[in-house]
Amino acid sequence: MFEKLTAMLAERFDVEKEKITAETRIMEDLGADSLDIVDMLMTLEDDYNITIPEETAQKMKTVGDVADFLEKNVK
């Protein structure tokens, strides 16, 4: 799950995949803005056929936060 997520983020934000860790902050380190975040979350929802609640999405600050959510909620 983490590998797939880092590959998607690396492509989306034009960053080397190897530089993305669980501690990588999505906005600060990858340069994402609020529209990037919404687009990323919508892509994840479509790809994994899940719903990410707004209050949960607001708490996701790092790549690890997103990966943890996916691992717990994707069957």
Number of C-alpha atoms within 10 A of each C-alpha: 11 16 13 10 17 22 15 16 20 17 11 13 14 11 16 12 16 10 9 22 14 14 12 16 18 22 14 11 12 18 12 17 11 9 9 15 16 13 11 16 16 16 13 18 15 11 9 13 12 14 12 16 8 8 8 11 15 10 10 17 15 20 20 20 18 21 19 15 14 19 11 8 12 11 8
